[in-house]
Amino acid sequence: MGRRRVAIVGGSGYAGGEFLRLALGHPYLEVTQVTSRRFAGEFVHLVHPNLRGRTSLKFIPPEKLEPTEILVLALPHGAFLEAYERYIGLGEVILDLSADFRLKDPALYEKYYGRPHPFPEELPKWVYAVPELYREKIRESNRLAGAGCNATATLLALYPLFKAGLLQPKPVLATLLISTSAAGAEANPGSHHPERAGSYRVYKATGHRHTAEVVENLPGRPEVHLTAIATDRVRGILMTAQAFLLDGWSERDVWQAYREAYAQEPFVRLVKQKKGLFRYPDPKVVEGTNFIDIGFELEAETGRLVVLSALDNLVKGTAGHALQALNIRMGWPETLGLDFPGLHP
């Protein structure tokens, strides 16, 4: 099987750098171009020192990007839209890691992003690249839109419960503890170390943009509300959601719903232990991996179900699930290049 040429636009950012790291270890990918306007002409390891000795690639300016077989867009939200006609013609298969084409409903996009989508007619052409939900659609599409990291943590944790019809028709409240790298590589006053270190800062109490992805992709479009809290971890997300089971359903039914949905999924792990330090999902355990760990606990006397998930926002939350989707699209083994098990301690 021949290697496929891949170009990464926005390769100096965290998402682009993470996809580059994964692609360099993939037997069927050959990274031939990595763009950065700021670092054009510099070796990529100047920005990504973990890649020293792994590649001799240099950044090129976006204007010099040439057509390629696989194009990965790791740009800030809106940047792809501003140059859509140019980029759409440069790749046979395109993976967009931004939020530009994640939603199918133009009204949802306008509500959460504050403006009409400039290409609403293009939205149906893109597949929301969450393998656990849309594997068959991914196989047939050349336009893949990577999900948001907070949306992935919330959506995959809740999807089996709504699919099985286990929950009362009440709002589900989800709280996300989010790491610093989720804010991207560009510094701002809120990411300045003296301000961020040791802090747990609520930065989006209501109206988080990833809510739109969660609602649009859960069965029945239920009412789900996200609250985002910034922590000083470098990587990782811990999501905790509060929901209520319908009368008559039990913990056994919850287990069954998760097993039916995820028993064959290579990167979903159900975590519910009765002893040990890691009885519930923990971002530390999945750091650097493409796993999402999902757990739950039922308060039997009230029916309150606490659902938890943990993932690495840069891998399963961004670049890893994009590579997983690409493997599916290209007909390669789904786990190829994504088998790192993590570290402990």
Salt bridges, closest charged atoms under 4 A:
GLU18 OE2 - ARG21 NH2 2.83
GLU18 OE2 - ARG235 NH1 2.94
GLU63 OE2 - ARG37 NH2 2.74
GLU69 OE1 - ARG5 NE 3.58
ASP100 OD1 - HIS77 ND1 2.81
ASP105 OD2 - ARG221 NH1 3.27
GLU122 OE2 - LYS125 NZ 2.77
GLU122 OE1 - ARG143 NH1 2.87
GLU132 OE2 - LYS316 NZ 2.72
GLU136 OE2 - ARG139 NE 3.19
GLU213 OE2 - ARG102 NH1 3.11
GLU216 OE2 - ARG221 NH2 3.59
GLU223 OE2 - HIS225 NE2 2.79
GLU251 OE1 - LYS272 NZ 3.94
GLU265 OE1 - ARG135 NH2 2.65
GLU287 OE1 - ARG233 NH2 2.60
ASP293 OD1 - ARG269 NE 2.73
GLU299 OE1 - ARG304 NE 3.34
ASP312 OD2 - ARG235 NH1 3.01
GLU334 OE2 - ARG135 NH2 2.82
